[in-house]
């Protein structure tokens, strides 16, 4: 989740989320989605146990 004290703005958040949707690599956890509701912004990744 993006903390309220963050200096990252809406446009930067959208750019990062869009970029992460296009990146796929076996050594990176998969992007599941993102939340963008008013001041609540967060990026949701696939949960990985024991670094597998």
C-alpha distance matrix in Angstrom:
0.0 3.8 6.1 9.2 11.4 10.2 13.2 11.8 13.0 12.9 15.5 14.0 10.8 13.4 15.5 13.1 12.2 16.0 17.0 15.1 16.8 20.1 19.9 21.4 22.8 23.9 22.3 18.7 16.5 16.4 13.8 13.8 12.1 9.3 8.5 9.9 11.3 12.5 10.1 7.2 5.7 3.9 6.5 8.6 11.3 14.6 15.1 17.9 20.2 22.4 21.3 23.3
3.8 0.0 3.8 6.5 8.3 6.7 9.5 8.2 9.7 10.3 13.0 11.4 8.8 12.0 14.0 12.0 12.1 15.7 16.6 15.5 17.6 20.6 20.5 22.6 24.0 25.6 23.8 20.2 18.6 18.6 15.8 16.3 14.2 11.0 9.9 9.9 11.4 11.6 8.6 7.1 5.4 5.6 8.4 11.4 14.0 17.5 18.3 20.9 23.2 25.1 23.8 25.9
6.1 3.8 0.0 3.8 5.4 5.5 9.1 9.4 11.1 12.4 15.5 14.0 12.0 15.3 17.3 15.5 15.8 19.4 20.2 19.2 21.4 24.3 24.1 26.1 27.3 28.7 26.6 23.2 21.6 21.9 19.3 19.8 17.7 14.5 13.0 12.8 13.3 12.7 9.1 8.4 8.3 9.0 12.0 14.6 17.1 20.4 20.7 23.1 25.0 26.7 25.7 28.1
9.2 6.5 3.8 0.0 3.8 5.5 8.4 9.5 10.3 11.8 15.2 14.5 12.9 16.1 18.3 17.2 17.7 21.0 22.2 21.6 23.6 26.5 26.7 29.0 30.4 32.0 30.1 26.6 25.0 25.1 22.2 22.5 20.0 16.5 14.4 13.2 13.0 11.3 7.5 8.5 9.4 11.3 14.7 17.5 20.3 23.7 24.2 26.7 28.7 30.5 29.5 31.9
11.4 8.3 5.4 3.8 0.0 3.8 6.5 9.0 10.7 13.2 16.1 14.8 14.1 17.6 19.1 17.9 19.1 22.4 23.0 22.6 25.1 27.6 27.5 29.9 31.0 32.7 30.4 27.1 26.0 26.5 23.9 24.7 22.4 19.1 17.5 16.3 16.5 14.7 11.0 12.1 12.3 13.8 16.7 19.6 22.0 25.5 25.8 27.9 29.8 31.1 29.9 32.6
10.2 6.7 5.5 5.5 3.8 0.0 3.8 5.4 7.9 10.8 13.1 11.3 10.8 14.5 15.6 14.4 15.9 19.1 19.5 19.3 21.9 24.2 24.1 26.7 27.8 29.7 27.5 24.2 23.4 23.8 21.2 22.4 20.2 16.9 15.9 14.8 15.9 14.5 11.1 11.8 10.9 12.0 14.4 17.7 19.8 23.4 24.1 26.1 28.3 29.6 28.0 30.5
13.2 9.5 9.1 8.4 6.5 3.8 0.0 3.8 6.2 9.8 11.4 9.7 10.5 13.9 14.6 14.0 16.2 18.8 19.0 19.6 22.3 24.2 24.2 27.2 28.5 30.7 28.6 25.4 25.0 25.3 22.6 24.1 21.7 18.4 17.7 16.0 17.3 15.5 12.6 14.0 12.8 14.2 16.2 19.8 21.9 25.6 26.6 28.5 30.9 32.1 30.2 32.6
11.8 8.2 9.4 9.5 9.0 5.4 3.8 0.0 3.8 7.0 8.2 6.1 6.8 10.3 10.8 10.3 12.5 15.0 15.4 16.1 18.6 20.5 20.8 23.8 25.4 27.8 26.0 22.6 22.2 22.2 19.4 21.0 18.5 15.4 15.0 13.4 15.3 14.1 11.8 12.7 10.6 11.9 13.4 17.1 19.2 22.9 24.4 26.4 29.1 30.5 28.3 30.5
13.0 9.7 11.1 10.3 10.7 7.9 6.2 3.8 0.0 3.8 5.6 5.4 6.2 8.8 10.1 10.8 12.4 14.4 15.6 16.7 18.6 20.6 21.5 24.7 26.8 29.4 28.0 24.5 23.9 23.3 20.2 21.3 18.3 15.0 14.2 11.8 13.4 11.8 10.2 11.9 10.1 12.3 14.1 17.9 20.4 24.1 26.0 28.3 31.2 32.9 30.8 32.6
12.9 10.3 12.4 11.8 13.2 10.8 9.8 7.0 3.8 0.0 3.8 5.5 5.1 6.2 8.7 10.0 10.6 12.3 14.3 15.5 16.7 18.9 20.4 23.5 26.0 28.7 27.8 24.1 23.3 22.1 18.6 19.4 16.1 12.8 11.8 8.9 10.8 9.7 9.2 10.6 8.6 11.2 12.9 16.6 19.3 23.0 25.2 27.7 30.8 32.9 30.8 32.2
15.5 13.0 15.5 15.2 16.1 13.1 11.4 8.2 5.6 3.8 0.0 3.8 5.4 5.2 6.2 8.7 10.0 10.6 12.3 14.3 15.5 17.0 18.7 22.2 24.8 27.8 27.1 23.6 23.2 21.9 18.7 19.9 16.8 14.0 14.0 11.4 13.8 13.1 13.0 14.1 11.6 13.5 14.2 17.8 20.1 23.7 26.2 28.5 31.8 33.7 31.2 32.5
14.0 11.4 14.0 14.5 14.8 11.3 9.7 6.1 5.4 5.5 3.8 0.0 3.8 5.5 5.1 6.2 8.6 9.9 10.5 12.3 14.4 15.8 16.7 20.2 22.3 25.3 24.2 20.8 20.7 19.9 17.0 18.8 16.1 13.5 14.1 12.3 15.2 14.8 13.9 14.4 11.4 12.3 12.7 16.4 18.2 21.8 24.1 26.1 29.3 30.9 28.3 29.8
10.8 8.8 12.0 12.9 14.1 10.8 10.5 6.8 6.2 5.1 5.4 3.8 0.0 3.8 5.4 5.2 6.2 8.6 9.9 10.6 12.4 14.6 15.6 18.7 21.0 23.7 22.7 19.0 18.4 17.4 14.2 15.5 12.7 9.9 10.4 9.0 12.1 12.4 11.5 11.3 7.9 8.7 9.1 12.8 15.0 18.7 21.0 23.2 26.5 28.4 26.0 27.4
13.4 12.0 15.3 16.1 17.6 14.5 13.9 10.3 8.8 6.2 5.2 5.5 3.8 0.0 3.8 5.5 5.2 6.1 8.5 9.9 10.7 12.7 14.6 17.8 20.6 23.5 23.1 19.5 18.9 17.2 13.8 14.9 11.8 9.5 10.4 8.8 12.1 12.9 13.1 12.8 9.6 10.4 10.2 13.5 15.6 19.0 21.8 24.2 27.7 29.8 27.4 28.2
15.5 14.0 17.3 18.3 19.1 15.6 14.6 10.8 10.1 8.7 6.2 5.1 5.4 3.8 0.0 3.8 5.5 5.2 6.1 8.6 10.0 11.1 12.6 16.2 18.8 22.0 21.6 18.3 18.3 16.9 14.1 16.0 13.6 11.9 13.6 12.5 15.9 16.6 16.5 16.1 12.7 12.9 11.9 15.0 16.4 19.7 22.5 24.4 27.9 29.7 26.9 27.8
13.1 12.0 15.5 17.2 17.9 14.4 14.0 10.3 10.8 10.0 8.7 6.2 5.2 5.5 3.8 0.0 3.8 5.5 5.1 6.2 8.7 10.2 10.7 14.1 16.3 19.2 18.4 15.0 15.0 14.0 11.4 13.7 11.8 10.4 12.5 12.4 16.0 17.0 16.3 15.3 11.6 10.8 9.2 12.3 13.2 16.6 19.3 20.9 24.4 26.0 23.2 24.3
12.2 12.1 15.8 17.7 19.1 15.9 16.2 12.5 12.4 10.6 10.0 8.6 6.2 5.2 5.5 3.8 0.0 3.8 5.5 5.2 6.3 9.0 10.2 13.1 15.8 18.5 18.2 14.6 13.8 12.0 8.8 10.5 8.2 7.0 9.7 10.1 13.9 15.6 15.5 13.9 10.2 9.1 7.1 9.7 11.0 14.3 17.3 19.4 23.0 25.1 22.5 23.2
16.0 15.7 19.4 21.0 22.4 19.1 18.8 15.0 14.4 12.3 10.6 9.9 8.6 6.1 5.2 5.5 3.8 0.0 3.8 5.5 5.2 6.7 9.1 12.3 15.5 18.7 18.9 15.6 15.4 13.2 10.3 12.1 10.0 9.7 12.4 12.4 16.1 17.8 18.3 17.0 13.5 12.7 10.6 12.7 13.6 16.4 19.7 21.6 25.3 27.4 24.6 24.8
17.0 16.6 20.2 22.2 23.0 19.5 19.0 15.4 15.6 14.3 12.3 10.5 9.9 8.5 6.1 5.1 5.5 3.8 0.0 3.8 5.4 5.4 6.5 10.2 12.9 16.3 16.3 13.3 13.9 12.3 10.3 13.1 11.9 12.0 15.0 15.4 19.1 20.7 20.6 19.3 15.6 14.2 11.7 13.6 13.6 16.2 19.4 20.7 24.4 25.9 22.8 23.2
15.1 15.5 19.2 21.6 22.6 19.3 19.6 16.1 16.7 15.5 14.3 12.3 10.6 9.9 8.6 6.2 5.2 5.5 3.8 0.0 3.8 5.4 5.2 8.1 10.7 13.6 13.5 10.2 10.2 8.6 6.7 9.8 9.4 10.1 13.5 14.8 18.6 20.6 20.3 18.3 14.6 12.5 9.3 10.5 10.0 12.5 15.6 16.9 20.6 22.3 19.3 19.6
16.8 17.6 21.4 23.6 25.1 21.9 22.3 18.6 18.6 16.7 15.5 14.4 12.4 10.7 10.0 8.7 6.3 5.2 5.4 3.8 0.0 3.8 5.8 7.9 11.3 14.2 15.0 11.9 11.4 8.6 6.5 8.6 8.1 9.7 13.2 14.6 18.3 20.8 21.1 19.0 15.5 13.6 10.4 11.0 10.6 12.5 16.1 17.7 21.5 23.7 20.9 20.6
20.1 20.6 24.3 26.5 27.6 24.2 24.2 20.5 20.6 18.9 17.0 15.8 14.6 12.7 11.1 10.2 9.0 6.7 5.4 5.4 3.8 0.0 3.8 6.5 10.1 13.5 14.7 12.2 12.8 10.4 9.4 11.9 11.8 13.4 16.9 18.0 21.7 24.0 24.3 22.5 18.9 17.1 13.9 14.5 13.6 15.1 18.7 19.6 23.4 25.1 22.0 21.5
19.9 20.5 24.1 26.7 27.5 24.1 24.2 20.8 21.5 20.4 18.7 16.7 15.6 14.6 12.6 10.7 10.2 9.1 6.5 5.2 5.8 3.8 0.0 3.8 6.7 10.2 11.1 8.8 10.1 8.7 8.8 12.1 12.9 14.6 18.2 19.7 23.5 25.7 25.5 23.5 19.8 17.4 14.0 14.3 12.6 13.8 17.0 17.3 21.0 22.3 18.9 18.5
21.4 22.6 26.1 29.0 29.9 26.7 27.2 23.8 24.7 23.5 22.2 20.2 18.7 17.8 16.2 14.1 13.1 12.3 10.2 8.1 7.9 6.5 3.8 0.0 3.8 7.0 8.8 7.3 8.6 7.2 8.8 11.8 13.7 16.1 19.8 21.9 25.5 28.1 27.9 25.4 21.9 19.1 15.4 14.8 12.4 12.5 15.5 15.4 18.9 20.1 16.8 15.8
22.8 24.0 27.3 30.4 31.0 27.8 28.5 25.4 26.8 26.0 24.8 22.3 21.0 20.6 18.8 16.3 15.8 15.5 12.9 10.7 11.3 10.1 6.7 3.8 0.0 3.8 5.5 5.5 8.0 8.3 10.9 14.0 16.3 18.6 22.3 24.6 28.2 30.6 30.1 27.6 24.1 21.0 17.3 16.4 13.4 13.1 15.4 14.3 17.4 18.0 14.5 13.5
23.9 25.6 28.7 32.0 32.7 29.7 30.7 27.8 29.4 28.7 27.8 25.3 23.7 23.5 22.0 19.2 18.5 18.7 16.3 13.6 14.2 13.5 10.2 7.0 3.8 0.0 3.8 5.6 7.7 8.7 12.2 14.8 17.7 20.3 23.9 26.5 29.9 32.6 31.9 29.1 25.8 22.4 18.7 17.2 13.7 12.5 14.1 12.3 14.9 15.2 11.9 10.3
22.3 23.8 26.6 30.1 30.4 27.5 28.6 26.0 28.0 27.8 27.1 24.2 22.7 23.1 21.6 18.4 18.2 18.9 16.3 13.5 15.0 14.7 11.1 8.8 5.5 3.8 0.0 3.8 6.8 9.3 12.5 15.5 18.2 20.2 23.6 26.2 29.6 32.0 30.9 28.1 24.8 21.4 17.9 16.7 13.1 12.4 13.4 11.2 13.6 13.4 9.7 9.3
18.7 20.2 23.2 26.6 27.1 24.2 25.4 22.6 24.5 24.1 23.6 20.8 19.0 19.5 18.3 15.0 14.6 15.6 13.3 10.2 11.9 12.2 8.8 7.3 5.5 5.6 3.8 0.0 3.8 6.3 9.0 12.2 14.6 16.4 19.9 22.4 25.8 28.2 27.1 24.4 21.0 17.6 14.1 13.1 9.7 9.8 11.3 10.1 13.2 13.8 10.3 10.4
16.5 18.6 21.6 25.0 26.0 23.4 25.0 22.2 23.9 23.3 23.2 20.7 18.4 18.9 18.3 15.0 13.8 15.4 13.9 10.2 11.4 12.8 10.1 8.6 8.0 7.7 6.8 3.8 0.0 3.8 6.6 9.2 12.0 14.0 17.4 20.3 23.4 26.1 25.1 22.0 19.0 15.4 11.8 10.1 6.4 6.0 7.7 7.3 10.9 12.4 9.5 9.5
16.4 18.6 21.9 25.1 26.5 23.8 25.3 22.2 23.3 22.1 21.9 19.9 17.4 17.2 16.9 14.0 12.0 13.2 12.3 8.6 8.6 10.4 8.7 7.2 8.3 8.7 9.3 6.3 3.8 0.0 3.8 6.2 9.2 11.9 15.4 18.4 21.6 24.5 24.0 21.0 17.9 14.5 10.8 8.8 5.7 5.3 8.5 9.4 13.1 15.3 12.8 12.1
13.8 15.8 19.3 22.2 23.9 21.2 22.6 19.4 20.2 18.6 18.7 17.0 14.2 13.8 14.1 11.4 8.8 10.3 10.3 6.7 6.5 9.4 8.8 8.8 10.9 12.2 12.5 9.0 6.6 3.8 0.0 3.8 5.7 8.2 11.8 14.6 17.9 20.8 20.6 17.6 14.5 11.3 7.6 6.1 4.5 6.1 9.7 11.6 15.4 17.9 15.6 15.4
13.8 16.3 19.8 22.5 24.7 22.4 24.1 21.0 21.3 19.4 19.9 18.8 15.5 14.9 16.0 13.7 10.5 12.1 13.1 9.8 8.6 11.9 12.1 11.8 14.0 14.8 15.5 12.2 9.2 6.2 3.8 0.0 3.8 7.2 10.4 13.6 16.5 19.8 19.9 16.7 14.1 11.2 8.0 5.4 5.2 5.9 9.4 12.2 15.8 18.8 17.2 16.7
12.1 14.2 17.7 20.0 22.4 20.2 21.7 18.5 18.3 16.1 16.8 16.1 12.7 11.8 13.6 11.8 8.2 10.0 11.9 9.4 8.1 11.8 12.9 13.7 16.3 17.7 18.2 14.6 12.0 9.2 5.7 3.8 0.0 3.7 7.0 10.0 13.0 16.3 16.7 13.7 11.1 8.8 6.3 5.2 7.1 9.1 12.4 15.4 18.9 21.9 20.2 20.1
9.3 11.0 14.5 16.5 19.1 16.9 18.4 15.4 15.0 12.8 14.0 13.5 9.9 9.5 11.9 10.4 7.0 9.7 12.0 10.1 9.7 13.4 14.6 16.1 18.6 20.3 20.2 16.4 14.0 11.9 8.2 7.2 3.7 0.0 3.8 6.6 9.7 12.8 13.0 10.2 7.4 5.6 4.4 5.4 8.6 11.5 14.2 17.3 20.6 23.5 21.9 22.4
8.5 9.9 13.0 14.4 17.5 15.9 17.7 15.0 14.2 11.8 14.0 14.1 10.4 10.4 13.6 12.5 9.7 12.4 15.0 13.5 13.2 16.9 18.2 19.8 22.3 23.9 23.6 19.9 17.4 15.4 11.8 10.4 7.0 3.8 0.0 3.8 6.2 9.4 9.9 6.9 5.2 5.1 6.4 7.8 11.5 14.3 16.4 19.8 22.8 25.8 24.5 25.2
9.9 9.9 12.8 13.2 16.3 14.8 16.0 13.4 11.8 8.9 11.4 12.3 9.0 8.8 12.5 12.4 10.1 12.4 15.4 14.8 14.6 18.0 19.7 21.9 24.6 26.5 26.2 22.4 20.3 18.4 14.6 13.6 10.0 6.6 3.8 0.0 3.8 6.4 7.5 5.9 4.5 6.8 8.9 11.1 14.7 17.8 20.0 23.3 26.3 29.1 27.7 28.6
11.3 11.4 13.3 13.0 16.5 15.9 17.3 15.3 13.4 10.8 13.8 15.2 12.1 12.1 15.9 16.0 13.9 16.1 19.1 18.6 18.3 21.7 23.5 25.5 28.2 29.9 29.6 25.8 23.4 21.6 17.9 16.5 13.0 9.7 6.2 3.8 0.0 3.8 6.1 5.1 6.3 9.2 11.9 13.8 17.5 20.4 22.2 25.7 28.5 31.4 30.3 31.2
12.5 11.6 12.7 11.3 14.7 14.5 15.5 14.1 11.8 9.7 13.1 14.8 12.4 12.9 16.6 17.0 15.6 17.8 20.7 20.6 20.8 24.0 25.7 28.1 30.6 32.6 32.0 28.2 26.1 24.5 20.8 19.8 16.3 12.8 9.4 6.4 3.8 0.0 3.8 5.6 7.5 11.1 14.3 16.7 20.4 23.5 25.2 28.5 31.2 34.0 32.8 34.0
10.1 8.6 9.1 7.5 11.0 11.1 12.6 11.8 10.2 9.2 13.0 13.9 11.5 13.1 16.5 16.3 15.5 18.3 20.6 20.3 21.1 24.3 25.5 27.9 30.1 31.9 30.9 27.1 25.1 24.0 20.6 19.9 16.7 13.0 9.9 7.5 6.1 3.8 0.0 3.8 6.2 9.8 13.3 16.0 19.5 22.8 24.1 27.3 29.8 32.3 31.2 32.8
7.2 7.1 8.4 8.5 12.1 11.8 14.0 12.7 11.9 10.6 14.1 14.4 11.3 12.8 16.1 15.3 13.9 17.0 19.3 18.3 19.0 22.5 23.5 25.4 27.6 29.1 28.1 24.4 22.0 21.0 17.6 16.7 13.7 10.2 6.9 5.9 5.1 5.6 3.8 0.0 3.8 6.7 10.4 12.6 16.2 19.3 20.5 23.8 26.2 28.9 27.9 29.4
5.7 5.4 8.3 9.4 12.3 10.9 12.8 10.6 10.1 8.6 11.6 11.4 7.9 9.6 12.7 11.6 10.2 13.5 15.6 14.6 15.5 18.9 19.8 21.9 24.1 25.8 24.8 21.0 19.0 17.9 14.5 14.1 11.1 7.4 5.2 4.5 6.3 7.5 6.2 3.8 0.0 3.8 7.2 10.0 13.5 16.9 18.5 21.6 24.3 26.9 25.5 26.9
3.9 5.6 9.0 11.3 13.8 12.0 14.2 11.9 12.3 11.2 13.5 12.3 8.7 10.4 12.9 10.8 9.1 12.7 14.2 12.5 13.6 17.1 17.4 19.1 21.0 22.4 21.4 17.6 15.4 14.5 11.3 11.2 8.8 5.6 5.1 6.8 9.2 11.1 9.8 6.7 3.8 0.0 3.8 6.5 9.8 13.3 14.8 17.8 20.6 23.1 21.7 23.1
6.5 8.4 12.0 14.7 16.7 14.4 16.2 13.4 14.1 12.9 14.2 12.7 9.1 10.2 11.9 9.2 7.1 10.6 11.7 9.3 10.4 13.9 14.0 15.4 17.3 18.7 17.9 14.1 11.8 10.8 7.6 8.0 6.3 4.4 6.4 8.9 11.9 14.3 13.3 10.4 7.2 3.8 0.0 3.8 6.6 10.2 12.3 15.1 18.2 20.7 19.0 20.1
8.6 11.4 14.6 17.5 19.6 17.7 19.8 17.1 17.9 16.6 17.8 16.4 12.8 13.5 15.0 12.3 9.7 12.7 13.6 10.5 11.0 14.5 14.3 14.8 16.4 17.2 16.7 13.1 10.1 8.8 6.1 5.4 5.2 5.4 7.8 11.1 13.8 16.7 16.0 12.6 10.0 6.5 3.8 0.0 3.8 6.9 9.0 12.1 15.3 18.2 16.8 17.5
11.3 14.0 17.1 20.3 22.0 19.8 21.9 19.2 20.4 19.3 20.1 18.2 15.0 15.6 16.4 13.2 11.0 13.6 13.6 10.0 10.6 13.6 12.6 12.4 13.4 13.7 13.1 9.7 6.4 5.7 4.5 5.2 7.1 8.6 11.5 14.7 17.5 20.4 19.5 16.2 13.5 9.8 6.6 3.8 0.0 3.8 6.3 8.9 12.3 15.1 13.3 13.8
14.6 17.5 20.4 23.7 25.5 23.4 25.6 22.9 24.1 23.0 23.7 21.8 18.7 19.0 19.7 16.6 14.3 16.4 16.2 12.5 12.5 15.1 13.8 12.5 13.1 12.5 12.4 9.8 6.0 5.3 6.1 5.9 9.1 11.5 14.3 17.8 20.4 23.5 22.8 19.3 16.9 13.3 10.2 6.9 3.8 0.0 3.8 6.3 9.9 13.0 11.6 11.3
15.1 18.3 20.7 24.2 25.8 24.1 26.6 24.4 26.0 25.2 26.2 24.1 21.0 21.8 22.5 19.3 17.3 19.7 19.4 15.6 16.1 18.7 17.0 15.5 15.4 14.1 13.4 11.3 7.7 8.5 9.7 9.4 12.4 14.2 16.4 20.0 22.2 25.2 24.1 20.5 18.5 14.8 12.3 9.0 6.3 3.8 0.0 3.8 6.6 10.0 9.5 9.7
17.9 20.9 23.1 26.7 27.9 26.1 28.5 26.4 28.3 27.7 28.5 26.1 23.2 24.2 24.4 20.9 19.4 21.6 20.7 16.9 17.7 19.6 17.3 15.4 14.3 12.3 11.2 10.1 7.3 9.4 11.6 12.2 15.4 17.3 19.8 23.3 25.7 28.5 27.3 23.8 21.6 17.8 15.1 12.1 8.9 6.3 3.8 0.0 3.8 6.6 5.9 6.1
20.2 23.2 25.0 28.7 29.8 28.3 30.9 29.1 31.2 30.8 31.8 29.3 26.5 27.7 27.9 24.4 23.0 25.3 24.4 20.6 21.5 23.4 21.0 18.9 17.4 14.9 13.6 13.2 10.9 13.1 15.4 15.8 18.9 20.6 22.8 26.3 28.5 31.2 29.8 26.2 24.3 20.6 18.2 15.3 12.3 9.9 6.6 3.8 0.0 3.8 5.5 6.0
22.4 25.1 26.7 30.5 31.1 29.6 32.1 30.5 32.9 32.9 33.7 30.9 28.4 29.8 29.7 26.0 25.1 27.4 25.9 22.3 23.7 25.1 22.3 20.1 18.0 15.2 13.4 13.8 12.4 15.3 17.9 18.8 21.9 23.5 25.8 29.1 31.4 34.0 32.3 28.9 26.9 23.1 20.7 18.2 15.1 13.0 10.0 6.6 3.8 0.0 3.8 5.5
21.3 23.8 25.7 29.5 29.9 28.0 30.2 28.3 30.8 30.8 31.2 28.3 26.0 27.4 26.9 23.2 22.5 24.6 22.8 19.3 20.9 22.0 18.9 16.8 14.5 11.9 9.7 10.3 9.5 12.8 15.6 17.2 20.2 21.9 24.5 27.7 30.3 32.8 31.2 27.9 25.5 21.7 19.0 16.8 13.3 11.6 9.5 5.9 5.5 3.8 0.0 3.8
23.3 25.9 28.1 31.9 32.6 30.5 32.6 30.5 32.6 32.2 32.5 29.8 27.4 28.2 27.8 24.3 23.2 24.8 23.2 19.6 20.6 21.5 18.5 15.8 13.5 10.3 9.3 10.4 9.5 12.1 15.4 16.7 20.1 22.4 25.2 28.6 31.2 34.0 32.8 29.4 26.9 23.1 20.1 17.5 13.8 11.3 9.7 6.1 6.0 5.5 3.8 0.0
